[in-house]
Amino acid sequence: MKKPTSILLPFLFFLQLSIAQSEIGKEKLKEFRKSPKWKEMMNDPNANFNETNVAFKEFWKGKPNPLELMEGEEEALEELEERSFISRLFKSNKTLKKELLQHAEDFKKFNFWRIKSEGFVKSDGSVMTRDEIQEMVRQELQSRQKNEKIIPQ
């Protein structure tokens, strides 16, 4: 039997993402699909974490994972082949693959940034600054030291 947390965590992430998407306008979502705004947002300390995640997901929606393309995985190559005739008319599979591979390094960076930042997201979606993180750590250390003094050994 699965633990409730293993079921609940993906649901909460999906819920958070869907709420963030509903707060973002349709024009912004179209902009996210067309260009990799998530690259700029990831490097902006004032960018909203949830909005950056939405920008990343929207950009990659319907596109194969560039890391899988690099490795020549069949699923990613099949996704390129399954594109409609009209989309291939505007951009050939070869051109699209080349374009996606240019984003592969940033794709990796984003996934690392997301994992690194997840624990430091405030309720408003902003990511804590280094000073805020250091202050939180300092307070936690002080609290632990107080608890050690109270508990006799």
N, C-alpha and C positions, 0 to 999 in steps of 0.2 A: 504494500500500500504506500502510495506517495505521501510525503509529509505535506501538511497544509501550506507551509511556506513555499515549497517548490511549485505548487499550483498557483498560489496567491501572487508571488513576485512577478511572473510574466503578465498576469492580468493587470496588476497595478501599473506596470510599465506601459502596457497598451492603453490603459485608461488615461494615464498622464499624457501620453503622446496624442491621444484623440482630443483631450481637452485643449492641449496646446495648439493643435491644428484648427480647432473651432474658433480659437481666439485670434488666429492669424487670418487676414483677409485673403480672398481668392486671388487678387492681383499679386499679392506677395508670394503665394504658393506657385503661381505661374512663373514668377521671377526666379524662385528657388529651383524649379524644374529646368529652366533654360541655362542658368549659369551656376557655377559652384560657389555660391555666396558663403557656404559653410566654412570655406577655407579662411576667409577674412574674419568671420564671426569667431572661429575657433581661436584665432590669435588676438582677438579683442577682449581685454579683461572685463569690459562692461557689457558684453553681449549676454543675452539670456540663454541659459543652458538648454531649456526646453525648445526654444525657437531654433537654436543651432541644430539640435537633433532633428527637428522637423525639416529644416533646410537640407540636411544631409540625406534624409530618407526620401524627400521629394526629388532631389537631384538623381538619386540612384534608382528611383521607382521605374521598373520595366527595363532596366539596363543590367547586363551581367556584371557580376563581381569581378573587378579588374585583377584581383589576386588569382582567381580561378582562370581567367583568361591568360595570365602570365604562365600558369602551369599547363595550359592547354587542355583543361578539363572539358570533357565532352558536353556536360550540361551547359556550361557558359557558351561554348561554341554553338550548341543547338539553339540557345536563346537568340543569338545573332541571326541564325538562319530562319527562325520563326517570325522575324519582323515582317510587317506588311509590305506589300509591293510599293506603296506610296512612300513609306518611311525610307525604304531602300533607294527609292528614286532620288530623294533629297540628300541622302548620305549613304554611301556604299558601306557594306560590312567592314571592308578593309579600313576605310577612313574612320568609321566609328570605333573599331578595335584600337586603332592607333591613338585616337583621342582618349579613350578610356584608360589605356595603358599609361598615358601621361599623368593621369590622376592616381595611379596605383600607390605611389609613395605617400601622397596626401591622404589617401584612403586609410592606410596603415596608421599614419599620424593621428587622424581623427579618432579612430577606434581606441588608440592609446590615450588620447586626451579625454575621451568620454569616460573611460574606466577610471582614469586618474582623478577626474573632477566630480564624478557621481557622488562621492561621500561628502563633498563640500558645497552642495547646492542648497541655497536658502529657500525658504517657502515661496519667495517671489520669483524664483528661477535664476537669480543671479548667483554667480560662483564666488565663494569667499576669496578675499584678497590674501596675500601671504601674511600680512599683519594680523588679519582676523584669525587665520589658522594658528599662527604663533600664540595669539592671546588665548584661544581655545585650549591649546596644548598646555600653556602655562597654568590656566585655571584647573585643568584636569590633574596636572601634577600636584598642585597645591591641595586639591581635594583628596588625592590619594595619600599624601603625606599626613594630612589631618587624620584620616581614617586609620593609618598605621599607628599614630600616637595614641588614639583612643583605644584601640584593641590591644590588650596586654598579651604578651607572648610567653 
